[in-house]
Amino acid sequence: MLLFVAAVASCTAHPSAEPLPVAVSPPAKVEPTKFDAPVTPHSARDQFWLARPAVQGSVTIARAPSDAVKVTFNGAQVPLSADGFLLVGFDRDAENSASLVAHRADGTLIEQYIPVRPGNWAIQHVNANPLGAAKTSEEFQARRGPELARINAARAQIHDSGGWRQDFIWPLKGRISGRFGAQRVYNGTPGSYHSGLDIAMPTGTAFVAPADGIVTLTAKQPFTLEGHLLMIDHGMGLNSAFLHCSELLVEEGQVVKQGQVIGRVGATGRASGPHLHWGMKWRAARVDPLALLPAQ
């Protein structure tokens, strides 16, 4: 029996797929300056503010009550910026509600429950080798352990990047050939759900950084499933992964700016054709890049 393990996940390009609509409307730009007026007893924020509704597979900027010194999300502490902003994400399989708690200096709490809307996930049949670049299940298992270790180490890094506060841009424009959240069936064998957004373009097409960040992983030797993999930390626990690249144009530890060319489209790893797979995670939650993007 084969064990299919995919930390960043892999995907395939489907020429017959139709362009897909944006599932969640992007939020209005968050302007911290609108909250910069002096806080008075009458203007103090006594509840959490969210930039957009909570939906399975989405991420949103939030702002804590004005006197919060610490915030927890579903029981775990999350970073809080100096001006009171934070980031929260909702996994593809998140429960139907989440909890935000503001801890005040005097020991009192402000707790707010957030309803989480369900996603709408499709089923997709894929004609591709579940083992990716590996020829046997033994080879796959031998290679996969070290690959996962590098991926997990990249995600564990914490950088002070402000990319999470930006309006994200498309890394490239093209036909959407795979949607986040779709249940995958590989040659009749059920696999994990699709964890990113696929954009079909020819091999060698350049793509850019969707937001500022720090490069945390460059797989110069292709991984079994992801091929040439590039990962970027945007700060506050939010990171991007770009799979199946033909070429990586940045190095680990490099600071990248929004709109900077960082790699080229390819079909390395488990892919049936050239395309860019863009996956995103907020901490342990897998989130949909489409929810952060304007319409093409």
NULUMMAR-559459 format. One line per field, with one value per residue (C-alpha): residue in three letters; residue number from 1; x, y, z. Coordinates in steps of 0.5 Angstrom, whole numbers, always signed. Last residue first. Layout:
BEGIN
code: (ALA	...) .
pos: (NUM	...) .
x: (X	...) .
y: (Y	...) .
z: (Z	...) .
This chain:
BEGIN
code: (GLN	ALA	PRO	LEU	LEU	ALA	LEU	PRO	ASP	VAL	ARG	ALA	ALA	ARG	TRP	LYS	MET	GLY	TRP	HIS	LEU	HIS	PRO	GLY	SER	ALA	ARG	GLY	THR	ALA	GLY	VAL	ARG	GLY	ILE	VAL	GLN	GLY	GLN	LYS	VAL	VAL	GLN	GLY	GLU	GLU	VAL	LEU	LEU	GLU	SER	CYS	HIS	LEU	PHE	ALA	SER	ASN	LEU	GLY	MET	GLY	HIS	ASP	ILE	MET	LEU	LEU	HIS	GLY	GLU	LEU	THR	PHE	PRO	GLN	LYS	ALA	THR	LEU	THR	VAL	ILE	GLY	ASP	ALA	PRO	ALA	VAL	PHE	ALA	THR	GLY	THR	PRO	MET	ALA	ILE	ASP	LEU	GLY	SER	HIS	TYR	SER	GLY	PRO	THR	GLY	ASN	TYR	VAL	ARG	GLN	ALA	GLY	PHE	ARG	GLY	SER	ILE	ARG	GLY	LYS	LEU	PRO	TRP	ILE	PHE	ASP	GLN	ARG	TRP	GLY	GLY	SER	ASP	HIS	ILE	GLN	ALA	ARG	ALA	ALA	ASN	ILE	ARG	ALA	LEU	GLU	PRO	GLY	ARG	ARG	ALA	GLN	PHE	GLU	GLU	SER	THR	LYS	ALA	ALA	GLY	LEU	PRO	ASN	ALA	ASN	VAL	HIS	GLN	ILE	ALA	TRP	ASN	GLY	PRO	ARG	VAL	PRO	ILE	TYR	GLN	GLU	ILE	LEU	THR	GLY	ASP	ALA	ARG	HIS	ALA	VAL	LEU	SER	ALA	SER	ASN	GLU	ALA	ASP	ARG	ASP	PHE	GLY	VAL	LEU	LEU	PHE	GLY	ASP	ALA	SER	LEU	PRO	VAL	GLN	ALA	GLY	ASN	PHE	THR	VAL	LYS	VAL	ALA	ASP	SER	PRO	ALA	ARG	ALA	ILE	THR	VAL	SER	GLY	GLN	VAL	ALA	PRO	ARG	ALA	LEU	TRP	PHE	GLN	ASP	ARG	ALA	SER	HIS	PRO	THR	VAL	PRO	ALA	ASP	PHE	LYS	THR	PRO	GLU	VAL	LYS	ALA	PRO	PRO	SER	VAL	ALA	VAL	PRO	LEU	PRO	GLU	ALA	SER	PRO	HIS	ALA	THR	CYS	SER	ALA	VAL	ALA	ALA	VAL	PHE	LEU	LEU	MET) .
pos: (296	295	294	293	292	291	290	289	288	287	286	285	284	283	282	281	280	279	278	277	276	275	274	273	272	271	270	269	268	267	266	265	264	263	262	261	260	259	258	257	256	255	254	253	252	251	250	249	248	247	246	245	244	243	242	241	240	239	238	237	236	235	234	233	232	231	230	229	228	227	226	225	224	223	222	221	220	219	218	217	216	215	214	213	212	211	210	209	208	207	206	205	204	203	202	201	200	199	198	197	196	195	194	193	192	191	190	189	188	187	186	185	184	183	182	181	180	179	178	177	176	175	174	173	172	171	170	169	168	167	166	165	164	163	162	161	160	159	158	157	156	155	154	153	152	151	150	149	148	147	146	145	144	143	142	141	140	139	138	137	136	135	134	133	132	131	130	129	128	127	126	125	124	123	122	121	120	119	118	117	116	115	114	113	112	111	110	109	108	107	106	105	104	103	102	101	100	99	98	97	96	95	94	93	92	91	90	89	88	87	86	85	84	83	82	81	80	79	78	77	76	75	74	73	72	71	70	69	68	67	66	65	64	63	62	61	60	59	58	57	56	55	54	53	52	51	50	49	48	47	46	45	44	43	42	41	40	39	38	37	36	35	34	33	32	31	30	29	28	27	26	25	24	23	22	21	20	19	18	17	16	15	14	13	12	11	10	9	8	7	6	5	4	3	2	1) .
x: (-16	-20	-16	-13	-13	-18	-15	-9	-13	-11	-8	-8	-2	+1	-2	-1	-1	+0	+2	+2	+5	+4	+7	+4	+2	+6	+9	+16	+18	+13	+16	+14	+20	+23	+23	+22	+20	+13	+13	+20	+24	+29	+34	+35	+35	+37	+33	+32	+29	+28	+24	+19	+14	+12	+11	+10	+8	+8	+4	+6	+6	+11	+11	+15	+17	+18	+21	+20	+24	+20	+14	+12	+19	+23	+28	+35	+35	+30	+30	+27	+26	+26	+24	+18	+14	+8	+6	+13	+14	+13	+17	+15	+20	+15	+9	+3	-3	-4	-6	-8	-6	-8	-11	-14	-10	-11	-16	-14	-17	-11	-10	-17	-16	-21	-21	-19	-15	-17	-13	-13	-13	-11	-6	-3	+3	+5	-2	-2	-3	-5	+0	+0	+2	+9	+11	+17	+20	+22	+20	+23	+18	+16	+23	+24	+18	+20	+27	+24	+19	+24	+29	+23	+21	+27	+27	+19	+19	+25	+21	+15	+18	+20	+20	+19	+12	+9	+2	+4	-1	-8	-12	-19	-22	-27	-30	-30	-35	-32	-36	-37	-34	-38	-33	-33	-31	-28	-25	-21	-20	-13	-12	-7	-12	-12	-16	-19	-21	-25	-27	-33	-36	-29	-24	-23	-20	-16	-18	-13	-12	-7	-6	-6	-6	-1	+5	+3	+0	+3	-2	-3	-6	-13	-17	-14	-10	-9	-4	-4	-10	-13	-15	-19	-15	-15	-16	-13	-16	-14	-19	-19	-26	-29	-28	-31	-27	-22	-24	-25	-25	-28	-28	-24	-23	-27	-31	-26	-21	-16	-12	-13	-9	-14	-15	-8	-8	-11	-13	-14	-21	-22	-22	-28	-28	-29	-26	-29	-25	-23	-25	-21	-19	-12	-11	-5	-3	-2	+3	+3	+6	+7	+5	+5	+2	+3	+3	+0) .
y: (+78	+79	+82	+77	+75	+70	+67	+65	+60	+58	+52	+53	+50	+57	+61	+57	+59	+55	+57	+52	+55	+51	+47	+40	+33	+35	+31	+34	+39	+42	+49	+56	+61	+64	+70	+77	+82	+85	+85	+86	+80	+79	+74	+69	+63	+65	+68	+66	+59	+56	+50	+51	+46	+49	+56	+56	+62	+64	+67	+66	+74	+75	+74	+68	+66	+59	+56	+49	+46	+39	+39	+32	+28	+35	+38	+39	+47	+47	+54	+55	+61	+67	+73	+77	+83	+81	+77	+76	+75	+70	+69	+64	+59	+53	+56	+58	+54	+58	+53	+55	+51	+45	+40	+35	+29	+23	+18	+13	+12	+15	+20	+23	+30	+33	+40	+45	+50	+51	+48	+50	+58	+61	+66	+72	+72	+72	+76	+81	+81	+88	+89	+88	+80	+83	+87	+82	+81	+74	+67	+61	+54	+54	+53	+48	+44	+44	+42	+36	+34	+34	+29	+25	+24	+22	+15	+14	+16	+11	+5	+7	+6	+11	+17	+24	+24	+18	+19	+19	+23	+23	+27	+27	+33	+33	+40	+44	+50	+53	+53	+60	+61	+65	+69	+68	+74	+74	+80	+78	+81	+81	+88	+89	+86	+79	+80	+73	+71	+64	+61	+58	+53	+48	+49	+44	+49	+52	+59	+64	+70	+76	+81	+89	+93	+98	+95	+89	+83	+76	+70	+66	+59	+58	+58	+65	+68	+76	+79	+86	+89	+96	+98	+92	+88	+89	+83	+82	+76	+69	+64	+57	+56	+63	+69	+75	+81	+86	+84	+88	+86	+89	+94	+100	+106	+112	+114	+113	+116	+113	+119	+118	+113	+108	+111	+111	+103	+103	+96	+96	+94	+86	+81	+78	+70	+65	+69	+65	+60	+60	+53	+47	+43	+44	+41	+43	+38	+39	+38	+39	+43	+38	+32	+25	+19	+12	+7	+0) .
z: (-27	-21	-14	-10	-3	-3	-9	-5	-2	+5	+9	+16	+20	+21	+15	+9	+2	-4	-11	-17	-23	-30	-35	-36	-32	-26	-20	-20	-25	-30	-31	-29	-28	-22	-17	-21	-17	-16	-9	-6	-4	+2	+0	+6	+1	-6	-12	-19	-19	-25	-28	-23	-21	-14	-11	-4	+0	+7	+13	+20	+22	+16	+9	+9	+2	-1	-8	-10	-16	-16	-11	-11	-11	-10	-15	-13	-13	-8	-5	+2	+6	+2	+6	+4	+0	-3	-10	-12	-19	-24	-31	-36	-38	-39	-42	-37	-33	-27	-21	-14	-8	-3	-8	-3	-1	-6	-8	-13	-20	-24	-18	-15	-12	-8	-10	-4	-8	-16	-22	-29	-28	-34	-34	-31	-26	-19	-18	-13	-6	-2	+3	+10	+10	+6	+13	+14	+21	+20	+24	+21	+22	+15	+12	+17	+16	+8	+9	+14	+9	+3	+8	+9	+2	-1	+2	+2	-5	-7	-4	-7	-14	-20	-16	-20	-18	-13	-15	-22	-26	-30	-25	-23	-19	-14	-12	-6	-4	+3	+9	+13	+19	+25	+29	+37	+41	+48	+51	+57	+64	+67	+68	+62	+58	+54	+48	+46	+39	+38	+31	+29	+23	+24	+19	+14	+9	+14	+17	+18	+23	+22	+27	+28	+34	+32	+35	+32	+35	+34	+36	+42	+41	+45	+38	+37	+43	+43	+48	+51	+49	+51	+44	+42	+37	+29	+24	+17	+14	+11	+8	+6	+10	+10	+16	+13	+11	+14	+21	+27	+34	+40	+45	+41	+45	+42	+48	+53	+49	+44	+40	+33	+29	+27	+20	+19	+19	+12	+10	+3	+2	+2	-4	-6	-4	-9	-15	-21	-25	-32	-35	-35	-42	-41	-35	-31	-25	-18	-12	-5	+0	+6	+1	+4	+0	+3	-2	+0) .
